Amino acid sequence: MAERGGAVAALAARFREGKPLITAWCGIPEPAVAGLLAAEAFDTVTLDMQHGAHDFDSISRTVALVAARGKPTLARVPVGGFSTVSRLLDAGISGIIAPMVNTVEDARRFASLAKYPPLGERSWGPGPALMLSGLAPETYLREANGFCQTLAMIETREALAALDDILAVDGIDGIFIGPSDLSIALSGGAGLDPDGAAVRDALKHAMARTRAAGKRIGIYSLSGPRTRELIAEGFDLIALSGDSALLRAGAQAALREARG
């Protein structure tokens, strides 16, 4: 049975089911790429505006293709790109990942633009989201704060130190760990080791504090085996590699078979 609110509300609904979700991660700003990945067994698709080439135009043309597969779409905004949050949600995005949320003030600003009053300051204008949700305007307004998910990225020592306070912000639904940036921060820029001991210890701490707050936790993963580990550790949302890496891996595998 389709979720109430369609694909727009599906992310929150699937979080409530308590099963780990694996998201495709797309930086190539061609809607067909996300559409192809949505046709596979991914639970959702994330479109990257920070390190990927997506912008609002490419995202607005992509959401419906993913929704046609009955799946929700997330977007990662650029650092400090809170001004795009409301517009992306209006376009039908189900969840926003905001990088470099280092302070309570960052978290509050993020939440204020993602949630309608009285929780936030999001303004009215969700035309595409309304059509995708199938909800009446009054119903969408009443329920959107619950199904438009906000995930604050934790990537620095400052963010780890403020984690409890960030999680306590009304309107922040959870966090998302960037293990590569976190490894750079924890090593003081000495190295890139997203699977190292320091990062793994930080992940245990983040998991414990997120569970204590009753919120969601996601993370980026570079491989299938690491994704299995992260599922076993209890992460709610795991991004499995990226579209460019998957394209290269598929091409390399096919060429190995072709050339023996």
DAZI-V849740 format. One record per residue. OMEGA is omega in whole degrees, 0 to 359 (none if undefined). NEAR is the number of other C-alpha atoms within 10 Angstrom. D_CENTER is the distance of its C-alpha to the mean C-alpha in Angstrom with 1 decimal. Layout:
BEGIN
omega->{OMEGA	OMEGA}
near->{NEAR	NEAR}
d_center->{D_CENTER	D_CENTER}
END
This chain:
BEGIN
omega->{180	179	171	183	175	183	181	182	189	182	179	180	182	172	182	178	175	179	179	181	175	181	166	183	189	173	178	189	176	184	182	179	178	178	178	180	178	179	177	189	173	179	181	180	177	181	191	176	183	179	174	185	180	170	184	182	181	179	182	178	184	189	184	179	178	180	179	175	179	186	179	177	171	174	169	181	175	176	180	185	184	181	180	190	183	182	178	178	176	182	178	175	183	182	179	172	182	182	173	170	189	186	174	180	175	183	180	179	177	182	185	182	180	186	176	174	9	184	182	186	181	180	187	176	186	184	179	180	177	181	180	183	185	182	171	181	182	179	178	180	182	189	188	180	179	184	172	191	179	180	180	180	179	190	186	175	180	180	178	180	182	191	181	181	177	180	182	182	174	181	170	185	179	181	177	184	170	189	179	178	179	179	177	180	183	179	183	179	184	183	178	185	186	179	183	185	182	179	180	176	179	179	177	178	181	178	182	182	179	178	178	179	180	183	187	179	178	183	174	180	183	186	176	179	178	178	177	177	183	174	180	180	173	179	183	185	179	174	183	176	180	186	180	179	178	179	179	181	179	179	180	179	180	180	177	179	183	186	178	none}
near->{3	8	15	13	22	22	29	32	28	25	24	19	17	16	16	11	8	12	13	18	19	23	26	25	28	28	21	19	21	15	20	14	17	26	19	12	19	24	15	11	10	16	22	28	24	24	31	23	22	18	12	19	14	23	19	16	11	16	25	19	15	24	30	23	20	23	23	15	15	19	23	28	31	29	27	26	25	19	13	15	14	20	14	16	25	23	20	26	27	20	25	29	32	28	26	27	26	26	23	20	27	21	17	18	13	17	25	19	17	27	28	22	22	32	27	20	14	9	14	18	15	20	14	12	14	19	13	17	26	21	16	21	20	15	16	12	16	8	12	19	16	12	15	19	21	15	20	23	25	27	28	29	23	27	23	22	17	14	20	19	12	16	22	16	15	24	24	18	15	14	25	22	25	24	27	25	25	20	25	20	20	25	26	18	18	19	15	11	11	10	13	16	17	19	14	12	11	14	23	14	11	18	21	12	13	20	20	12	16	20	13	11	15	13	18	23	24	26	21	23	24	17	14	11	9	15	21	12	12	20	16	10	12	15	22	22	24	26	23	21	18	22	18	15	15	15	12	11	12	12	11	12	11	12	11	10	8	8	6	6}
d_center->{24.1	21.4	19.3	20.7	18.8	18.1	14.8	13.6	14.1	13.3	9.9	11.8	14.8	13.5	12.2	15.8	17.3	16.3	15.7	13.1	10.6	10.4	8.1	10.0	9.0	11.3	13.1	16.2	16.7	18.7	17.6	19.6	17.5	14.4	17.0	18.6	15.7	14.9	18.6	18.1	17.1	13.3	11.8	9.2	8.5	6.0	8.4	9.1	11.5	12.1	13.7	13.6	16.1	14.3	15.7	15.9	18.7	17.0	13.9	16.4	18.3	15.6	14.1	17.4	17.7	14.6	15.8	19.2	18.1	17.1	13.4	10.5	8.4	5.1	6.1	6.3	9.7	12.6	14.0	15.7	14.5	14.5	17.1	14.8	12.6	15.2	16.1	12.8	12.8	16.4	15.7	13.9	10.2	9.0	6.0	5.7	4.5	8.2	10.1	13.4	13.6	16.9	19.0	19.4	20.3	17.0	15.2	17.8	17.6	13.8	14.5	17.7	16.3	13.7	16.3	19.8	22.9	24.1	20.8	19.8	21.1	19.2	21.8	22.8	22.3	19.8	22.0	19.8	17.5	20.8	22.1	19.1	19.1	22.9	23.3	26.1	25.3	26.5	24.4	21.2	22.0	22.8	19.8	16.9	16.2	15.6	13.3	11.2	8.6	8.1	6.4	8.9	9.0	12.3	14.2	17.8	20.8	20.8	17.4	18.6	21.8	20.3	17.7	19.8	20.3	16.7	15.9	19.0	17.9	18.2	15.2	12.6	11.1	9.9	8.9	7.0	9.9	10.9	14.1	15.9	16.0	16.7	19.6	20.9	21.0	22.6	25.1	26.0	25.2	27.5	25.3	22.1	21.7	18.2	19.9	22.8	24.4	23.3	19.6	20.2	22.1	19.4	16.9	19.6	20.1	16.4	16.4	19.7	18.9	15.7	17.8	20.7	18.7	17.7	13.9	10.8	9.8	7.3	8.6	9.3	12.6	15.4	17.4	18.2	20.4	18.0	15.4	18.3	19.0	15.6	15.8	19.3	18.3	16.3	12.6	10.7	7.7	8.8	8.1	11.7	13.2	13.0	15.0	17.8	18.2	18.4	20.9	23.0	23.0	24.1	26.7	28.0	28.4	30.2	32.5	33.4	34.4	36.3	38.2	38.8}
END
